[in-house]
Amino acid sequence: MQTRRGLLKTGAAAAFTTALWPSAGSANPYARFKGTSLVVNFPAHPHFDAVTKILPQFTAETGIKVEVDTLQYLRMRDKQLLEMSKPGKGDYDLLAYVVFWKSEYANKGLIREVGPMFKDPALAVPDYDFNDLIPGYVENIGLVGGRKGYLAGPSAKLIGVPFGAETSALAYRVDLFAQNGWKVPETYAQLEALLARIPETAKGMGALASRGQTGHQVVHAWLLHMAPMGGRIFDDQWQPTFNNAAGIRSASLLKKIIETGPAGGAAFGFDEMKNAFMQGNAAMFLDSIAVAGEMNDPAKSKVAGKVAWAYHPEDIRRGSQTGGFGIAIPKNAANGEAAFMLMQWLTSKKADRLIAAAGGSPSRFSTYGDFDLQQKFKHYATFATALKYADPDWRPIINEWNELNAPVFGVALGEIVTGRKDPKQALDEIVPKVRAIMEKGGYYGPNAPK
């Protein structure tokens, strides 16, 4: 069941977005921007590959031209910071950003707050329906300045809109589960029981493919399990809580997942984990839903047609991950208002369905609920329900996370999954390091973020 706290968080995000929306809009807010040329920065990524396929339709409908500067994801942040820091106009009118960049960009005053633009009847598209956007995505990717500095709250501001976002769900081999009489796990207790049973029953088959590589990858896998188990890295006063019962239990479970999974799992990043499942070396996959299309593509996957999806298992609570990309308007954009029109069009109900049909990731509940798309993508009905439990706070979105993630947590968890250290010992040992980093960042005392 969803907890009361989870419902309140979802309600807070919904209340925020309802307050954005004007009662009426211009009959055709696109008309005055006809002939404008926009430059956008997108990553080389399957979602944005789908987006580029429908951009000609935007130009045909509005008369606004769009030039796409496509970069590898790892090169985007440096280029964006360079462009947005120019004293005059930067090259980009609209850009895609990763959730972890939102606070940095907002704190440096580099991106435009779009909440007021959604309230402007001269700019807001009347049938946009902001409340149809998935609240967990909006809070996780679009808001800054609220609770903890990155969640919903009275002081939260909308600086972007989710676009290419994702959550987590459980993929499993329908054929193997049917042949062996395995029950699809709905809880973590059921999942743990399957971990040992699958390799014993199906010789040579790994139970659950997982990230395990020391650094960011193993941290991501740990947090996937810790959130449903009721754990958090910090409490509301930024005191470390990751070494409590939930943190230790989820780290111990991750070690067991690696041990019973496909061979080499302790060195797996996301691609290796995904490929292990798609090559038929694991019975289950628990991570991003963004790979659903690849898994059902015979050109890429040996298990195409044999995969079904279920909800991220429940423990103390339900809590699937949230993350991915959003789109924002640089403060120094040459054509900021026209870029806002593109932002609305790309994330509208119509375009969201078009992008989904082309292989992209929906941002709206109505897209997941679309009958035709549900016939094409059988997993959409499952994802629509799973997204109600998307947790915007499953990991802290703070500037210090880069310093904490791979160098501190990633090393400790690498030692745990490879058996070099006991989970409690490894997590207890890094508490002083974590506190020191947070102290340096000003998280303790009267001026600490709330």
ChimeraX attribute file (.defattr): number of C-alpha atoms within 10 A of each C-alpha:
attribute: neighborCount
match mode: 1-to-1
recipient: residues
	/A:1	10
	/A:2	13
	/A:3	13
	/A:4	9
	/A:5	9
	/A:6	19
	/A:7	12
	/A:8	11
	/A:9	21
	/A:10	23
	/A:11	14
	/A:12	18
	/A:13	23
	/A:14	21
	/A:15	15
	/A:16	23
	/A:17	21
	/A:18	13
	/A:19	13
	/A:20	18
	/A:21	23
	/A:22	16
	/A:23	10
	/A:24	14
	/A:25	18
	/A:26	14
	/A:27	11
	/A:28	13
	/A:29	17
	/A:30	22
	/A:31	13
	/A:32	12
	/A:33	17
	/A:34	14
	/A:35	12
	/A:36	15
	/A:37	17
	/A:38	21
	/A:39	20
	/A:40	20
	/A:41	21
	/A:42	24
	/A:43	22
	/A:44	14
	/A:45	15
	/A:46	17
	/A:47	22
	/A:48	19
	/A:49	17
	/A:50	18
	/A:51	24
	/A:52	16
	/A:53	12
	/A:54	15
	/A:55	20
	/A:56	14
	/A:57	12
	/A:58	16
	/A:59	17
	/A:60	10
	/A:61	11
	/A:62	20
	/A:63	18
	/A:64	23
	/A:65	18
	/A:66	19
	/A:67	13
	/A:68	16
	/A:69	14
	/A:70	15
	/A:71	15
	/A:72	11
	/A:73	14
	/A:74	9
	/A:75	10
	/A:76	20
	/A:77	17
	/A:78	9
	/A:79	12
	/A:80	20
	/A:81	16
	/A:82	12
	/A:83	19
	/A:84	24
	/A:85	16
	/A:86	12
	/A:87	8
	/A:88	11
	/A:89	16
	/A:90	19
	/A:91	20
	/A:92	25
	/A:93	27
	/A:94	27
	/A:95	24
	/A:96	25
	/A:97	26
	/A:98	20
	/A:99	23
	/A:100	20
	/A:101	16
	/A:102	26
	/A:103	21
	/A:104	16
	/A:105	21
	/A:106	20
	/A:107	12
	/A:108	11
	/A:109	14
	/A:110	21
	/A:111	22
	/A:112	20
	/A:113	21
	/A:114	19
	/A:115	19
	/A:116	15
	/A:117	19
	/A:118	24
	/A:119	17
	/A:120	17
	/A:121	17
	/A:122	16
	/A:123	20
	/A:124	24
	/A:125	23
	/A:126	18
	/A:127	10
	/A:128	17
	/A:129	14
	/A:130	22
	/A:131	19
	/A:132	16
	/A:133	23
	/A:134	23
	/A:135	31
	/A:136	28
	/A:137	31
	/A:138	30
	/A:139	32
	/A:140	31
	/A:141	33
	/A:142	29
	/A:143	30
	/A:144	27
	/A:145	20
	/A:146	17
	/A:147	16
	/A:148	19
	/A:149	18
	/A:150	26
	/A:151	26
	/A:152	29
	/A:153	20
	/A:154	10
	/A:155	12
	/A:156	20
	/A:157	22
	/A:158	25
	/A:159	24
	/A:160	28
	/A:161	26
	/A:162	30
	/A:163	30
	/A:164	25
	/A:165	26
	/A:166	24
	/A:167	24
	/A:168	25
	/A:169	24
	/A:170	20
	/A:171	26
	/A:172	23
	/A:173	21
	/A:174	18
	/A:175	15
	/A:176	17
	/A:177	15
	/A:178	11
	/A:179	9
	/A:180	11
	/A:181	9
	/A:182	14
	/A:183	11
	/A:184	21
	/A:185	19
	/A:186	15
	/A:187	17
	/A:188	18
	/A:189	12
	/A:190	14
	/A:191	20
	/A:192	15
	/A:193	11
	/A:194	19
	/A:195	22
	/A:196	17
	/A:197	13
	/A:198	24
	/A:199	18
	/A:200	14
	/A:201	11
	/A:202	14
	/A:203	8
	/A:204	14
	/A:205	19
	/A:206	27
	/A:207	29
	/A:208	30
	/A:209	29
	/A:210	32
	/A:211	28
	/A:212	31
	/A:213	25
	/A:214	24
	/A:215	19
	/A:216	22
	/A:217	21
	/A:218	31
	/A:219	24
	/A:220	23
	/A:221	22
	/A:222	25
	/A:223	23
	/A:224	23
	/A:225	28
	/A:226	28
	/A:227	26
	/A:228	25
	/A:229	21
	/A:230	17
	/A:231	24
	/A:232	22
	/A:233	20
	/A:234	14
	/A:235	11
	/A:236	11
	/A:237	13
	/A:238	17
	/A:239	15
	/A:240	19
	/A:241	16
	/A:242	23
	/A:243	23
	/A:244	15
	/A:245	15
	/A:246	20
	/A:247	25
	/A:248	22
	/A:249	19
	/A:250	24
	/A:251	29
	/A:252	18
	/A:253	21
	/A:254	25
	/A:255	23
	/A:256	16
	/A:257	25
	/A:258	25
	/A:259	21
	/A:260	23
	/A:261	28
	/A:262	25
	/A:263	17
	/A:264	14
	/A:265	24
	/A:266	21
	/A:267	18
	/A:268	23
	/A:269	20
	/A:270	19
	/A:271	9
	/A:272	18
	/A:273	26
	/A:274	23
	/A:275	19
	/A:276	26
	/A:277	27
	/A:278	24
	/A:279	14
	/A:280	17
	/A:281	21
	/A:282	27
	/A:283	27
	/A:284	28
	/A:285	24
	/A:286	24
	/A:287	24
	/A:288	21
	/A:289	19
	/A:290	21
	/A:291	14
	/A:292	19
	/A:293	17
	/A:294	17
	/A:295	24
	/A:296	19
	/A:297	14
	/A:298	12
	/A:299	9
	/A:300	14
	/A:301	19
	/A:302	17
	/A:303	19
	/A:304	19
	/A:305	14
	/A:306	13
	/A:307	21
	/A:308	19
	/A:309	23
	/A:310	20
	/A:311	24
	/A:312	29
	/A:313	23
	/A:314	22
	/A:315	18
	/A:316	17
	/A:317	17
	/A:318	23
	/A:319	32
	/A:320	29
	/A:321	28
	/A:322	26
	/A:323	24
	/A:324	21
	/A:325	26
	/A:326	25
	/A:327	26
	/A:328	29
	/A:329	26
	/A:330	30
	/A:331	21
	/A:332	21
	/A:333	24
	/A:334	19
	/A:335	19
	/A:336	19
	/A:337	17
	/A:338	22
	/A:339	27
	/A:340	22
	/A:341	19
	/A:342	24
	/A:343	19
	/A:344	18
	/A:345	19
	/A:346	20
	/A:347	22
	/A:348	21
	/A:349	22
	/A:350	12
	/A:351	20
	/A:352	23
	/A:353	23
	/A:354	20
	/A:355	25
	/A:356	19
	/A:357	17
	/A:358	17
	/A:359	20
	/A:360	23
	/A:361	28
	/A:362	29
	/A:363	27
	/A:364	25
	/A:365	21
	/A:366	16
	/A:367	26
	/A:368	25
	/A:369	16
	/A:370	13
	/A:371	13
	/A:372	12
	/A:373	18
	/A:374	15
	/A:375	11
	/A:376	10
	/A:377	17
	/A:378	12
	/A:379	20
	/A:380	22
	/A:381	19
	/A:382	17
	/A:383	21
	/A:384	19
	/A:385	15
	/A:386	19
	/A:387	26
	/A:388	19
	/A:389	25
	/A:390	26
	/A:391	25
	/A:392	27
	/A:393	20
	/A:394	23
	/A:395	22
	/A:396	17
	/A:397	23
	/A:398	16
	/A:399	15
	/A:400	14
	/A:401	17
	/A:402	13
	/A:403	13
	/A:404	17
	/A:405	18
	/A:406	20
	/A:407	14
	/A:408	20
	/A:409	27
	/A:410	22
	/A:411	19
	/A:412	25
	/A:413	32
	/A:414	25
	/A:415	17
	/A:416	23
	/A:417	26
	/A:418	18
	/A:419	12
	/A:420	12
	/A:421	15
	/A:422	18
	/A:423	23
	/A:424	17
	/A:425	13
	/A:426	21
	/A:427	22
	/A:428	16
	/A:429	12
	/A:430	19
	/A:431	17
	/A:432	11
	/A:433	13
	/A:434	19
	/A:435	16
	/A:436	11
	/A:437	15
	/A:438	20
	/A:439	14
	/A:440	10
	/A:441	13
	/A:442	12
	/A:443	17
	/A:444	15
	/A:445	9
	/A:446	8
	/A:447	8
	/A:448	14
	/A:449	17
	/A:450	13
